[in-house]
Amino acid sequence: MDARLNPLGGLGLLGLDLKAEIDRLRRERNAVILAHYYQDPEIQDIADFVGDSLDLSRKAAATEARVIAFCGVKFMAEVAKILSPDKTVVLPDLKAGCSLEDSCPPEDFARFRRAHPDHISLTYINCSAAVKAESDIIVTSSSAERIINQIPRDQKILFAPDKHLGAWLNRKTGRDMLLWDGTCIVHERFSVTELLKLKAQHPAAPVLAHPECPAAILELADYVGATSGILKEALASPEPVLIVATEPNIIHQMRKSAPHKTFIGAPGADGNCGCNMCPFMALNTLEKLYLALRDLKPVIEVPEDVRVAAKRSLDRMLEMAGNVSPVRVQGD
C-alpha cells in the first residue's frame, strides 16, 4: 500500500508491517542498513550494523551490498558515499543534519585556513564532505589524541569544529591548538547542577562522558571517551549503576548487553535527560527508512573532486591511527 497522509498531516503508511517490508526491500535491493548508536531503539534493532559513524561506513564498504541505508545524520551518510562511491547511499530524512556541521560552513572554514597558512588542519569527522576536502587530517574522538601526539610539537594546528573536544584534547596533549567555535547541541545541554544532584543520589556510580561535553561536565566524569568507548567502559565496569553523559539512545545497547545493570542518562537543566535527545537523529523513523529503501531516495551524492580530497584526509587518519588500513576504492 502506498504512503498516505494521516489525519494529523504527517506521513502514515496504513496497513503495512513496516519491519517485514523493510526486510523484504533489504533483500530485493541488496541493501545494508546502518544505525548509529543515537538512533531510536527500533531502528537499532532492525539494522545490520549498529555503531559509530566511521566504523559503520567501513563495514558497509566491505559488504557486497549495492545500497547503503544510513540511519544517522547527513555527514555520516556522506562518509559512507566517500568510501563506497559505487554504492547507492540513502538517508531516511535529508534534514537529519548536525549542529557541528552547521557551525562550520565550507566557505568560512576555507577562509579560516587561509588566514593561518602556517597551521595544519585536524578536523573532527562531524563535518561536511566539503570541509573534509579542505582538511589535512580527519580525526575521530577515539583517534584524535594518538594522531596529535604524532605531530611535531612546533607544528601549529587548527582544530574544528568542536571547541569542547578540541579543548579536552589540548588538556590531554599539552598542545595549544587554535579552535573553531562549534559545539554539539546535545552535549551542551547537560547540567552541572543536576549532574551533581544525581551523583549525590548514586555516589558509587561512575560518570561516563563524551568529550563533546563542556569542561565542567568532563571534570565530573570518571571516564571520558568516544561513543564506542563509553559503551565498552559501561559493560566492563564492575559497578551496578552508571551515569551516561551522551545521547541517551546508546543506553539501549547497554541494557541489551548488560540487563543486570542500571544505566542513567545524565540530566539536562530541567532535571531529566529528555532534552538531550538529538533532534536530528530523531528525524529518522521506520516509515522513512521503508520509503528510502522503496524509492531509493533521498540519495546522497558527493562530487568526485570533493570525494577524492575528503577520502585523502580520511586515509591519513586511518594510517596515523594504526591497526587499520585505508579503504581501497578502484581508481583512487
Order of alpha helices (4+ residues) and beta strands (2+ residues): beta-beta-alpha-beta-alpha-beta-alpha-beta-alpha-beta-alpha-alpha-beta-alpha-beta-alpha-beta-alpha-beta-alpha-beta-alpha-beta-alpha-beta-alpha-beta-alpha-alpha
